[in-house]
Amino acid sequence: MRIGQNPNMYRKQLFSCCLALVLGGTLPAQDKPPASPPNSVEELIAQALANNAELRGFESELAAAKGQRTQAGFFKNPELSAEVGGREVRDSENILQGNGTTFSITVMQTFEFPGKGTLRKAIANKNIEIAELGLEQFRLALAGQVRVLAYEHLAAVSEAEAAEAVYRQSSELASQLNSQSNFGIRLQIEIRLVQASLVDLGAAIKEASLRREETRTQLNALLGRPQNLPLRINESLIPPGKKLNESALVFAAQQHNPLLKIRQRELERSSRELTSVRLDIAPDFSIGPFFSRDVAGDTEQNIGGAISATIPLWDWNIGNIQSAKARLEAAAALRVKAERDIEAQILSRLKSYDLTRRQLGMIPSGLLKNIHEASTLADTQFRNGSISAQLYLEMQSAYLNALRTSQAALLDAWRTLLDLNLLTGGHLDTPKQLKQ
């Protein structure tokens, strides 16, 4: 305090500074964004279907196909031609009898050979159907991808939390035992074993945390959200209990698989394209009125109609017909290949699904909870000296391994089931029924 300064004034300034520091320290906390509310998996799927950027691209392709269909329905624009020039009239002796101007104008409307426009519209309609099926297939794939990523995120969060809990428990245990003044060589070695296990636990935490962040950022990208936005899912990872029938799956795929439908539409489009190419040699014709006026001494006017058409003399479109036939054969081969591949994929995934469900059925109900309780009990027993460090570490490792393996099996079952749902065109069952 400077000499001569009022002590009361100094206290007021000091109080104001302290108050400013306190208020300044609370302001950043008020500026923190509120935590995002938890979402269900169905809500995440709805957000993805509403905001996914790639989905907008498929919708644009559909809009483009519809625009081509609109364009295919228009007539060609009429053609206007005009001629202007000079005119001379001479007799048989080449004596000029008169001169003047000549003028003519013609308006011609082209009409396609019957059937060409109909085929062009039919091809455009098939393009629309293919674009719609592509959009449907992407919607199903997007919903399945969001669901799988959500379940992978739940599994990663669970594994990271479990590994963190075991790490804290082991670290506190090692610190407590290490702080004792009197302990023998055996206890010292056991403490070092527990401390060495922290290295593996740290690696497990890192791996699970990375998977948690990767699934979070991938989900945010699919949902069209900022990458730094946190993600909370208010569901638990449970096994799918749906029983599947092989013949029903194959029949559903044959009727509803989007790729199989696309291959069928491509085959139909190629067939129409071949017919259209064969019809290209048929002549189009143009019809319209004409008017001409010649002035060279006398005035001569002509009014009438004109017609023109191409004559298929040199070009019979043989090369294009051969190419169209090849494309038709390729489309037919792809249709057969798609049907066989889809049936093979269904049988393979159905076998995988049955084996995974059998694996999950071998896990007794409540086993993970019992193993978790045993791992906590092992901590108490080791502190009391009732069990060795080796048994304690084996119990912690058994808990984490059982959690990791069971959740991996759950994820495999869901991935396989959602693949089957995509192969059947979404007619496997509704998401709620898939869990029953």
C-alpha positions in Angstrom: 0.0 0.0 0.0 1.3 3.3 -1.0 1.8 6.0 1.7 -1.2 8.1 2.1 -3.6 5.6 0.5 -6.9 5.1 2.2 -7.0 1.6 3.9 -10.8 1.3 3.3 -10.3 2.0 -0.3 -7.6 -0.6 -0.5 -9.8 -3.2 1.1 -12.6 -2.4 -1.4 -10.2 -2.8 -4.4 -8.9 -6.1 -3.0 -12.5 -7.4 -2.5 -13.4 -6.3 -6.1 -10.4 -8.1 -7.5 -11.2 -11.3 -5.6 -14.8 -11.1 -6.7 -13.7 -10.7 -10.3 -11.4 -13.7 -10.1 -14.2 -15.8 -8.6 -16.7 -14.7 -11.2 -14.1 -15.1 -14.0 -13.4 -18.6 -12.9 -17.1 -19.5 -13.1 -17.7 -18.0 -16.5 -15.9 -20.7 -18.6 -18.0 -23.4 -16.8 -21.2 -21.5 -17.9 -19.9 -21.4 -21.5 -19.5 -25.2 -21.8 -22.0 -26.7 -24.1 -24.6 -28.9 -22.5 -24.1 -32.7 -22.8 -26.0 -34.2 -25.7 -29.0 -36.3 -24.7 -28.7 -40.1 -25.1 -30.1 -41.7 -28.3 -31.5 -45.0 -29.1 -30.2 -47.0 -32.0 -33.4 -46.4 -33.9 -33.0 -42.6 -33.4 -29.5 -42.8 -34.7 -30.7 -44.6 -37.8 -33.4 -42.0 -38.4 -30.8 -39.2 -38.1 -28.6 -41.0 -40.7 -31.5 -41.5 -43.1 -32.3 -37.8 -42.8 -28.8 -36.2 -42.9 -26.4 -38.6 -44.6 -24.5 -36.8 -47.4 -24.0 -39.9 -49.5 -27.7 -40.7 -49.4 -28.3 -37.3 -51.0 -26.1 -38.4 -53.9 -28.3 -41.4 -54.5 -31.4 -39.2 -54.4 -29.8 -36.9 -56.9 -29.1 -39.8 -59.2 -32.8 -40.7 -59.0 -33.8 -37.1 -59.8 -31.4 -37.2 -62.8 -33.0 -40.4 -64.1 -36.5 -38.8 -63.8 -35.3 -35.8 -65.7 -34.1 -38.0 -68.5 -37.5 -39.7 -68.6 -39.2 -36.3 -68.9 -36.8 -35.4 -71.7 -37.5 -38.7 -73.5 -41.2 -37.7 -73.9 -40.6 -34.5 -75.9 -40.9 -34.2 -79.7 -38.0 -32.8 -81.7 -38.1 -29.1 -82.4 -39.3 -28.1 -85.9 -36.7 -26.9 -88.3 -37.0 -23.6 -90.2 -35.1 -23.1 -93.4 -35.1 -20.0 -95.6 -33.4 -19.2 -99.0 -32.8 -15.8 -100.5 -31.1 -15.0 -103.8 -31.1 -13.3 -107.1 -33.0 -14.4 -110.2 -32.4 -14.0 -113.9 -34.7 -15.0 -116.8 -33.1 -15.5 -120.3 -34.6 -16.8 -123.5 -33.3 -19.5 -125.6 -30.9 -17.0 -127.2 -29.5 -16.2 -123.8 -30.9 -12.7 -124.0 -31.8 -11.3 -120.6 -35.6 -11.0 -120.3 -35.7 -9.8 -116.7 -34.1 -10.1 -113.3 -35.2 -9.9 -109.7 -35.2 -11.9 -106.5 -36.1 -15.4 -105.3 -37.2 -16.3 -101.8 -38.4 -19.5 -100.2 -39.1 -20.7 -96.6 -39.8 -24.1 -95.3 -40.9 -25.4 -91.9 -40.3 -29.1 -91.2 -41.4 -31.2 -88.2 -39.5 -34.5 -87.7 -41.6 -37.5 -86.7 -39.8 -40.7 -85.5 -40.6 -44.1 -86.9 -43.4 -45.6 -84.8 -42.0 -47.4 -81.7 -38.7 -45.4 -81.3 -40.1 -43.0 -78.8 -41.9 -45.7 -76.9 -38.7 -47.7 -76.6 -36.8 -44.6 -75.5 -39.3 -43.9 -72.7 -39.2 -47.6 -71.7 -35.4 -47.4 -71.3 -35.7 -44.2 -69.3 -38.3 -45.9 -67.0 -35.9 -48.8 -66.4 -33.2 -46.3 -65.5 -35.6 -44.8 -62.9 -36.3 -48.2 -61.5 -32.6 -49.0 -61.2 -31.9 -45.7 -59.5 -34.8 -46.3 -57.0 -33.5 -49.8 -56.3 -30.0 -48.4 -55.8 -31.4 -45.9 -53.3 -33.3 -48.6 -51.5 -30.2 -50.8 -51.3 -28.2 -47.9 -49.9 -30.8 -47.1 -47.3 -30.8 -50.7 -46.0 -27.0 -50.8 -46.0 -26.8 -47.4 -44.2 -29.3 -48.5 -41.5 -27.4 -51.8 -41.0 -24.0 -49.9 -40.8 -25.3 -47.5 -38.2 -26.7 -50.3 -36.1 -23.5 -52.3 -36.3 -21.4 -49.2 -35.4 -23.7 -48.4 -32.5 -23.3 -51.9 -31.1 -19.5 -51.8 -31.7 -19.4 -48.5 -29.8 -21.4 -50.0 -26.9 -18.9 -52.9 -26.8 -15.9 -50.7 -26.9 -17.3 -48.5 -24.1 -18.0 -51.5 -21.9 -14.5 -53.0 -22.5 -12.8 -49.7 -21.9 -14.7 -49.1 -18.6 -14.0 -52.7 -17.5 -10.3 -52.3 -18.2 -10.2 -48.9 -16.5 -11.8 -50.4 -13.4 -9.4 -53.3 -13.2 -6.5 -51.0 -13.8 -7.6 -48.7 -10.9 -8.2 -51.7 -8.7 -4.8 -53.2 -9.4 -3.0 -49.9 -9.2 -4.5 -49.1 -5.8 -3.7 -52.6 -4.6 -0.1 -52.4 -5.6 0.3 -48.9 -4.1 -1.3 -50.0 -0.8 0.9 -53.1 -0.5 4.0 -51.3 -1.6 3.5 -48.7 1.2 3.8 -51.3 3.9 7.1 -51.1 5.7 7.5 -54.8 6.5 6.9 -57.4 3.8 8.8 -60.5 2.7 10.4 -61.4 -0.6 7.4 -63.3 -1.8 5.0 -60.4 -1.3 7.5 -58.1 -2.9 7.5 -60.4 -6.0 3.8 -60.6 -6.1 3.5 -56.8 -5.9 5.8 -56.6 -8.9 3.6 -59.1 -10.8 0.6 -56.9 -10.1 2.5 -53.8 -11.3 3.6 -55.6 -14.4 0.0 -56.5 -15.2 -0.7 -52.7 -15.4 1.3 -52.6 -18.7 -1.1 -55.0 -20.4 -4.1 -53.3 -18.9 -2.9 -50.0 -20.2 -2.7 -51.5 -23.7 -6.2 -52.9 -23.3 -7.5 -49.5 -22.3 -5.8 -47.9 -25.3 -7.2 -50.4 -27.7 -10.8 -50.2 -26.4 -10.6 -46.4 -26.2 -9.4 -46.2 -29.8 -12.3 -48.4 -31.0 -14.7 -46.3 -29.0 -13.4 -43.1 -30.6 -13.3 -44.6 -34.1 -16.9 -45.8 -33.9 -18.0 -42.5 -32.5 -16.4 -40.5 -35.3 -17.7 -42.9 -38.0 -21.2 -42.7 -36.6 -21.0 -38.9 -36.5 -19.9 -38.9 -40.1 -22.8 -41.1 -41.1 -25.3 -39.0 -39.1 -24.0 -35.8 -40.6 -22.9 -34.4 -37.2 -19.7 -32.6 -36.2 -16.9 -35.0 -35.4 -16.3 -33.5 -31.9 -19.9 -34.1 -30.8 -20.1 -36.7 -28.0 -22.2 -39.8 -28.5 -24.3 -41.5 -25.9 -26.5 -44.6 -26.6 -29.1 -45.5 -24.1 -29.3 -49.2 -25.0 -27.4 -52.3 -24.0 -25.8 -54.9 -26.2 -28.0 -58.0 -26.2 -27.9 -61.1 -28.3 -30.3 -61.5 -31.3 -32.7 -64.3 -30.6 -34.2 -64.6 -34.1 -34.4 -68.2 -35.5 -34.0 -68.3 -39.3 -35.1 -70.8 -41.9 -32.9 -71.5 -44.9 -35.7 -71.9 -47.5 -37.5 -68.8 -46.3 -34.4 -66.7 -46.5 -33.6 -67.9 -50.1 -37.2 -67.2 -51.2 -37.1 -63.7 -49.6 -33.8 -62.9 -51.3 -35.2 -64.1 -54.7 -38.2 -61.8 -54.3 -36.7 -58.7 -52.6 -32.9 -58.5 -52.9 -32.2 -55.1 -54.3 -29.1 -56.2 -56.2 -31.0 -59.0 -57.8 -33.7 -56.6 -58.8 -31.2 -54.2 -60.2 -29.7 -57.0 -62.3 -33.1 -58.0 -63.6 -33.9 -54.4 -64.5 -30.6 -54.1 -66.3 -31.4 -57.3 -68.3 -34.8 -55.8 -69.2 -33.2 -52.5 -70.2 -30.6 -54.3 -72.4 -33.4 -56.2 -74.1 -35.2 -52.9 -74.9 -31.9 -51.3 -76.0 -31.3 -54.1 -78.5 -34.8 -53.6 -79.9 -34.2 -49.9 -80.1 -30.9 -50.3 -81.9 -32.5 -52.7 -84.5 -35.2 -50.1 -85.0 -32.7 -47.3 -85.6 -32.4 -48.2 -89.3 -36.1 -47.5 -89.8 -36.4 -44.1 -91.4 -37.6 -41.0 -89.6 -39.5 -38.6 -91.8 -40.1 -34.8 -91.7 -43.3 -33.1 -92.9 -44.0 -29.4 -93.3 -45.3 -26.6 -95.5 -43.2 -24.5 -97.8 -43.6 -21.1 -99.6 -41.5 -19.7 -102.4 -41.7 -16.4 -104.3 -39.8 -15.5 -107.5 -39.7 -12.0 -109.0 -38.1 -11.5 -112.4 -40.3 -9.3 -114.5 -43.2 -11.6 -113.7 -44.0 -12.8 -110.2 -44.3 -16.5 -109.4 -45.5 -17.9 -106.0 -45.6 -21.5 -104.9 -47.2 -22.9 -101.8 -47.3 -26.6 -100.9 -46.0 -29.3 -98.6 -42.7 -31.2 -98.3 -41.7 -34.5 -96.9 -38.2 -36.0 -96.4 -36.9 -39.3 -95.1 -33.7 -41.1 -94.7 -33.0 -44.1 -96.9 -31.2 -47.1 -95.2 -28.9 -47.7 -98.1 -25.3 -47.9 -96.7 -25.7 -48.1 -92.9 -27.7 -51.0 -91.5 -26.5 -50.4 -88.0 -24.9 -53.9 -87.8 -22.0 -52.8 -85.4 -24.4 -51.2 -82.9 -26.6 -54.3 -83.0 -23.7 -56.6 -82.3 -22.7 -54.4 -79.3 -26.3 -54.4 -78.0 -26.4 -58.2 -78.2 -23.2 -58.4 -76.3 -24.5 -56.1 -73.6 -27.7 -58.2 -73.4 -25.7 -61.4 -72.9 -23.5 -59.8 -70.3 -26.6 -58.6 -68.4 -28.1 -62.1 -68.5 -24.8 -63.6 -67.2 -24.6 -61.0 -64.4 -28.2 -61.8 -63.4 -27.5 -65.5 -63.1 -24.2 -64.8 -61.2 -26.0 -62.4 -58.8 -28.6 -65.1 -58.0 -26.0 -67.7 -57.3 -23.8 -65.4 -55.3 -26.7 -64.2 -53.1 -27.8 -67.8 -52.4 -24.2 -68.7 -51.5 -23.9 -65.7 -49.2 -27.2 -66.5 -47.5 -26.1 -70.1 -46.8 -22.7 -69.1 -45.6 -24.0 -66.3 -43.3 -26.8 -68.6 -42.0 -24.3 -71.2 -41.0 -22.2 -68.5 -39.3 -25.2 -67.1 -37.5 -26.3 -70.6 -36.2 -22.7 -71.3 -34.9 -22.5 -67.9 -33.2 -25.9 -68.4 -31.6 -24.7 -71.8 -30.4 -21.5 -70.2 -29.0 -23.6 -67.6 -27.1 -25.9 -70.4 -25.9 -22.9 -72.0 -24.2 -22.5 -69.0 -22.0 -24.5 -69.5 -18.8 -26.9 -66.8 -17.9 -25.3 -64.3 -15.5 -21.8 -65.7 -16.0 -20.2 -62.3 -16.7 -21.8 -60.8 -13.6 -20.5 -63.7 -11.5 -17.0 -63.4 -13.0 -17.0 -59.7 -12.3 -18.0 -60.3 -8.7 -15.3 -63.0 -8.4 -12.7 -60.5 -9.7 -13.7 -58.1 -7.0 -13.6 -60.8 -4.4 -10.1 -61.8 -5.6 -8.9 -58.3 -4.8 -10.2 -58.6 -1.2 -8.7 -62.1 -0.8 -5.3 -61.0 -2.1 -5.2 -58.1 0.3 -5.9 -60.6 3.1 -3.3 -63.0 1.9 -5.7 -65.8 1.2 -4.8 -66.1 -2.5 -1.6 -65.6 -4.4 -0.9 -62.8 -6.9 -1.0 -65.4 -9.7 -4.6 -66.4 -8.9 -5.6 -62.7 -8.5 -4.1 -61.8 -12.0 -5.7 -64.9 -13.6 -9.1 -63.8 -12.2 -8.8 -60.3 -13.6 -7.6 -61.6 -17.0 -10.4 -64.2 -17.1 -12.9 -61.4 -16.5 -11.6 -59.2 -19.2 -11.2 -62.0 -21.7 -14.7 -63.4 -21.0 -16.2 -59.9 -21.5 -14.2 -59.3 -24.7 -15.0 -62.8 -26.2 -18.7 -62.7 -25.4 -19.1 -59.2 -26.9 -17.2 -60.2 -30.0 -19.6 -63.1 -30.4 -22.6 -60.7 -29.9 -21.2 -58.4 -32.6 -20.6 -61.3 -35.0 -24.2 -62.4 -34.5 -25.5 -58.9 -35.2 -23.3 -58.4 -38.2 -24.4 -61.7 -39.7 -28.0 -61.0 -39.0 -27.9 -57.5 -40.6 -26.1 -58.9 -43.6 -28.9 -61.4 -44.0 -31.4 -58.6 -43.6 -29.7 -56.7 -46.5 -29.6 -59.8 -48.6 -33.3 -60.3 -48.2 -34.1 -56.7 -49.1 -35.2 -55.8 -45.5 -37.7 -58.6 -45.4 -35.9 -60.7 -42.8 -38.0 -58.9 -40.1 -38.4 -55.6 -38.4 -35.6 -54.5 -36.0 -37.8 -55.1 -33.0 -38.6 -58.6 -34.1 -34.9 -59.3 -34.8 -34.3 -59.0 -31.1 -37.0 -61.6 -30.1 
